Amino acid sequence: MDFKAIVDSKARESTDCAVVGVYEQGDLGQSARHIDEQTGGLISNLHAGGDFAGKVGDSLLLPLTTDAPYARVLLVGLGSRAAFGRKQYRKALLTSAQGLAKTGATDAVVYLTLEDIADLDVLYRARMVAEIFSVHAYKIPDLKTGNKPKASRLKSVAVATENARAAKSAADGLAAGVAIGNGVALARDLGNLPPNICTPTYIGQRALQLAKQFPSVKTKVIDEAGIKALKMGAFLAVTQGSDQPPRLIVCEYRGTKKNVAPVCLVGKGITFDSGGISLKDPPAMDEMKFDMGGAASVLGTLRTVAELKLPLNVVVIIASCENMPSGGAVKPSDIVTTMSGQTVEILNTDAEGRLVLCDAITYSRRFKPAAVIDVATLTGACIVALGNHFSGLMSNNQALSDAIAAAGVRADDRAWPMPIGDEYVDQLKSNFADIANVGGREGGACTAASFLWKFAKDLNWAHLDIAGTAWLSGSQKGSTGRPVPMLVDFLIHRADAK
């Protein structure tokens, strides 16, 4: 789908469909007023007759037979003007995308970007258009043999602005939104594929493809022998029960001078998590193909960064393997030596994410990073604490934590700060090793993050627990692509601040 910004504050652009907003109480949005005048009061008469209330989520398609420059008008409810904000705007855009997909329109002009929205400049309003329309157009890579659903005919979307200066900002926003949409789509594709296809080897292949697509990206895929040479004993312990070989995937994006310290994004890439010897309960075990959501999101973020050519350096590190039970699988009470030299007593083989991540965090040190952010579907405890709305955010650096949280607000992909500390590390004491990999039920998400904190001392480090946000269950089952929007926004603002 193509996106462009135009100057057209009076709704005169020729198009298959004009998308305009109507507030409650018959309060017409800016462009709706102009169209109402051009059509002899059509919209105001519809409201007066009770045919369109203007509530958030309402929509009504009006085919036109007049000499107007638009073949159709899609009315979208905006709710109360006083309450119209970021949330209502996003809902209106999603309603617009859904409504347009049901029409025969091949192009459309979205005039909702002309409405006043607190804390959203024209760049962000346009960015949301491209991001939401792209996400709505996404199709799960299903393997069904029946007839595929027909694709929408919509090929081009323009956003309206007041003047040339605003159009330039909107164009920048659209470019960011398209790139974010592409990154989210990559992350969702990887998450939605079945684990017999999306193996550690496959993720490595997709990372190598990115390097071919973007010259600014250099990818290295390290096999099991290389992982052993690095002495990643914790990572190797998780993979030893599986027939699928592990992969350590390292992607370097260079967008500025080589001597500028990079941001390292570390992703948990467990392509299927059975729990190992500490076997999970059967219900919803199929959803454990999503346990590589951290890996998928950092790879999707890298794709967006490369497409936008952000002026900063980013390194993506993915520790990818399966966690399976077998005669050779790691056992509760086994002790392993991590890449850092610290020993870990494995009391629960289903607490495997922290084992692969601790070695990957240690590996990140060789890049002398300015910041390290690990992303993982780490704990069910985080879902209990935050539900499916917020990702958990833990950090040893307040400025880094604040920057990530602020990016989450701007991107509508929010994270909630949670504590780490020696109190949680004390729960991980072992009689036989430096640390145990579990420490009881209480504060499980914070304890898991505090385990990783032990390996991130003296780094500017943050941890995102996305166990509740990386995928949806039930009838809408599938990967969400989160937190790609948050990470990209964080990196955009970090680049702008340089």
N, C-alpha and C positions, 0 to 999 in steps of 0.2 A: 504494500500500500504506500502510495506517495503522499507526502505532506508538504504544504507550502503555506506561507503567511502572505496575506493580501491586505491592502488598505481599502476598507469598505465599511464605514461606520453607519451607512444609511441603507444597507441591504439592497444594493442594486446589481450585485454580481450575478452574471448568468450561470446557472447551475441546475443540476437535476433535482437537488433538494437543499433548501435553506433550513437550518436548525436554529430555532429561536426559543428563548425562555419566557415563561409566563409565571408571575408570582401569584400567590393567593389573593383573594378579594379583587380580582380583575385587574391587578397591577401588572401592566405589561412591561417586559424587559425592553432595553433600549432599541434593539432591532425589531422586536415584535411590534413596537409602536409604529415604526416606519412601514412595515408590511401591512399593518392594520389600515394605515392611511392609503396605501397603494391598492388595497383590495376592498375599499369601501366599508371598512368596519367589520370585516369578516371575523377576526379573532375576538374583538370585544363583544360582538353579537353572540358568538359561541359561548363565551363565559356567562353573559347575561341570561342565556337560555339554559344554563346549567349543564352544558355539554363538556366543559373543561374547567376543573376546579383549580388547577395549578399546584396541586400537592406534589411534594418531592417524590419522584418515581412515576408520576403520571406522564403519558405521552399520547399524542393524537396526530395522525397523518392526514394532511389536507391536500388532495390532488387539485391542481388549479387549471382552469380552462381560460383564464384571462390572458392578457398580453404581458403579464409579469415575466421578469427574466428567469424565474425559477419554475420548474415543472411541478414541484411539490413543496409543501412547508411541513416540517415536523415540529409540532409544539411540544415542549418539554417543561414539566412542572418544576419550579424552583422553590416552592414553599413560601414561608414568610420572608419578606425582604429584610426585615430586621434580624432574622436568624440565619440569613444566607451566608455560609462560610465555606471553609475548605471541604468539610464532610459532605455538605449538600451539593457543592460543585462537582465533586467526584461522582456522587450518585447521579447527578444530571448527565454527566458525560457518559457514564455506563448505560443509562437509559437511552441516550442518543445513539450509541454504538449498537445496542440491541435493536432499536427501532429501525435504523438504517439498513441493518442486515436483512430485514424482512421486506425491503422494498426492491424495486428493480433499478434503483439509482446507481450509476457508475461513478458519480462524483457528488460532493456535497460541500457546503460552506457552513462551518460551525461559528455562530455568532455569540455563543455563550461566553467567549473570551472577552467580550466587551463589558460584561457586568462587573460591578465593583465587588471585590472580595478582599476582606481584610487579610493582611500578611501574605498576599499572593500577588506578586508583580506579574507583568505580562509574560515574562520568560517562563515562570513556573506554571501559569495558566496554560500556555501553549504546550509545555513539556507534558503536562498531565493529559492533554488531548492525545498526543502521539503515543504515550505510554499506555493509556487505558484502551484506546482503539486497537493497538497492537496486541495487548493481552487478550482482549475479547476475540480477536481474529485467530488466536492460537488454536491449533488442532492437536489433540493427543496422538502420538504415533502409535495408534492401535494396530493390531494384527488381525482384525476381523476380515473374513472373506466375503462378507455381504456387500451390498451397495454402500458406498461412502456418501456421507451427507454432502449436499451441494454447497459449493463455496459461495460466499457472498459476492455479488457483482460489483460491490464498491471497490474502486481502485484508487481514487484520489480524494483527499480531504484537505480543504483550505481552512485556515483560522483567520477570522477578521480582526483587524486592528484599526486604531484611530488615525495613525499617521506613519510616515516612512520610518521614523526612529523606533516606534513601537514594533513595526513589522520586522526590523532587524533583530530586536530582542526576541521576538516570537520565533523567528527562524532559528536562532540559537537554541531556544527551548525545544523546538521540534526536533532538531538534530540530536539533542540529548535524550529526548523521549524515545526516538526511534532506536538509538543505540542501547538504551536501557531495555526496551522491548526485545531487542535481539539477544541481549545477555540473559534476560529472564527466560526467553524461549529455549536457549541452549541448556540452561539449568533445568528447566522443566522436562525437556526431552530426555536428558540423562536420568532424571529421577523417575520418569514414567516408563522407561524401557524395562522389560523384565530382566531379572538378574542373570538369566542364562545368556543374555545378549550383552547387557551392560556389566561386564566383568572389569577387574582392574586393568587387564590388557586393553579392553575397549576404551576405557577412559584415557589411557595413555595415548591411544591412537587419535582420539578426538583432540587431545592437547597438541599432538604433532601436527594435526590439520590446521590448528590455529596459527602455528608458526609458519605454515606454508601460505596461509591467507594474509597474515600481517607481518611484513618484514621487521617490524619493531619488536617482535616476540621471538625468543629463542627457547626451545623446549628440549629437555633432556629427560629420558625415561630410564630409571635405574632398575635393573632386574634383581632377582633374589640374591644372586651372588654378590652384586654390588651392595645390597642392603646388609648382607652379612659382613662385608668388608668394612662397612661403616660402624659395625658393632651395635646395631639397633636391636638389642635383645628383647625389648618390650614389644616392638612392632612385629618381630619375627615370632614371638610367642603366640600372638593372636592368629597369625596366618597358618600355623603349623598343622592345624586340623583339616585344612582344605586342600583339595587337588588343584584349585586355581592358583597360579603363581601371583605373588604380591608385586606391586609396582610403587616405587617412589617417583613421583612426577614433579619436575621442577621447571617452571616457566618464568623466564626473565623478560620483562617489558622495559625497554629503555626509551623514555620520553624526554630525558634531559641529560645533562652531563654525567659521565660515567662515575665520577667521584661523589655524586650526591647520594646520600644514604637512602635506600629504598624503604617502602612499606612492604612488609611481608604478610601475605594472607595465607594462613595454614588451614587446610580443609581435611576433615575426617571423611575418608572414602571407603567405608565398609559397605561393599556392594550387596551383601546379604548378611544379616545378623540373626543367626539362630539362637544366640546366647552361648553357644559352645556347650561344654559339659554342664554348665548351669543353664539348662535348656529353658527357653521361654515357653509360656503357655500357648497352646495352639491358636486361640482366638486372635485374629488380626496379625498373625505372624507374617502373612503375605505382605503386610505394609513395611516389613523390615527391608524390603528392597529400597526404601527411601532413606536408609541409614547412611547413604553417601550424599545426603543433601548438602552437607558442608562443602564437600569436594565440588559438587555441581555448582554451588553458588559462587565459590571463588573463581572457578573457571569461567562462569558466565560474566562475573565482574571483570575479569581480565579481557574478555572479548569486547566489552563495552569500552573499557579504558583504551584499548588499542584502536577501536573505531573512532573514538573522540580525539585520539592523539593527545591525551593529557600530558602536560609538561612536568612529569615526575617519573620516578622509577618505581616499579612494582615487581615483586617476586611472589609467585604462587607456588606453594609446596603442598602436595597432596600425598598422604599416606593411604594407599588403597589395598584392600584385601578382603577376603571373606572371613567370617567367624563361624566355624562349623565344628560339630562334634565328630570325633573319629578316634581310632585307637592311638593316633599320634597327637591328639589335641592336647593343649595345655590343660593342667588339672588344678583345681583349687588346692592351695598350699604350695604350688610351685613357686620358686623364686627366680627372677630374671634380673639381668644386669642391663640397665638402659645405656643409651649412647653417652649420657652424661657421666656414667660411672656409678650412679646411685642404684641401689638394689630395691626391687619391689616384690613383695609377697602378694601373689594373686589369690585372693580369697573368693572372688566371684568372677568367673570367666565372662559373664555378661556385662561387666564393667570394662569393656575392651576399648572403647573410644579413647579414654584417657591414656591408655597404653600406647596406642599408635601416635597420638598427638604429642605426648611428652618427648618422644624421639624426634618427631618432626620439628617441634619448637627448638630443641637443641640443635638440629641441623640448620635452622634459620640463622643461628649466630654467625655462621661463616660469611654472611652477607653484610655484617655490621649494620643491622637495620635501624632506621629511625623509629620504627614502631612495628610491633608484631600483633596481628589480630588472628586468633584461631576461631574457626566457625565449625560447629558440630551439633548434630542431633544427639546430644550427650546423655540427658537424663529424663526419665519419666517424671521425676520430682519437679522439674521445671514446669511441666504441663500442669501438675497439681497446683503449683504456686501461681502461675500466670495464665493458665488456660491456653487458648489458641490465638490470643490477640497480640501479646508482646513476646519478643525474644528476651531471654535473660542476658544481662550485661554485667560482667564482672571485670575489674581491672585493678592494677596496682598503680595507675597513674590517673589522677583526677581530671587533668586537662584532656587526656585522650578519651576517657569515659564520657566527659561532657560533650566532646566533639562528635562522638559516635551517636550519643543520644539525640543531639540536636539534628544530626543528619536524618535520623529515623523519623523525627517529627516533620521535617521538611518533605521527606519522601513518602510520608504516610506508611511507613514500614517500621513501626516503633519498637524500641527496646527499653527495658526497665532495669535500672541499676540495682544490683543485689550484692550483698557483702561477701568478702573473703577475709581470711585472717588465721592467725595461729590457733585460735579456738577450734576451727574446723580441722586444721592440720593435726591437732592433738587427737582427733577422732580416728586418725589414720595410723596411729602408732602400731608397730609390729614387734613381736618378741624376737623375730628371726631375720628381719631385713630393715633397711633404712625407712621404709614406708610400706603400708598396705594399700591395695587399690580400692578398697571400700571401707566405710566407717560407720555403718548403721543407717537407719532410715531417716533420722532427724536431719533436716537441712541438707538433703541429698544433693541438690544442684549446687549449693555453696561449697559442700565438701568436695565434690568432683572438681569444681573450679579451683579450689584451694590446693588440690593435688597438682594441677597444672601449674599453679603459681610457684610451687616448689622448684619447677624446672625453668621458670621465667624470671627468676631473681635477677635484678640489675638490668632487665630489659624493660622498655616501655611497652607494656603488654595489655591486651584486652582479650576477653573470651566472650563469644556469643553462643549461648545455648539455644538452638533453634528447633528443639524437639517438638515444640507445640506449634511452630509456624511454618515448617518446611513443607508440610503436605496437609491435605484435607482427607477426612475419612467419610464413610457413608456413601450416599448416592453421588456426591461430588468428588469422590476419591481421586486424588491426583496431586502432583507436585505443584507448589505455589510459586517456586522461583525465588522465594524470600531467603536471605536478605539482600539480594542483588541491588534493589533500588537504594537501600540504606548505605551499603558499602560504596556504591558509585557516587552518591551524593557526598559522602564523607571525603572521597578522593577528589571530586571536583572542587570542593571548598578548600581542601588542603592545597591543591594546585593553584587556585586563585589567590591564596594567601602568600604564596612564595614571591 
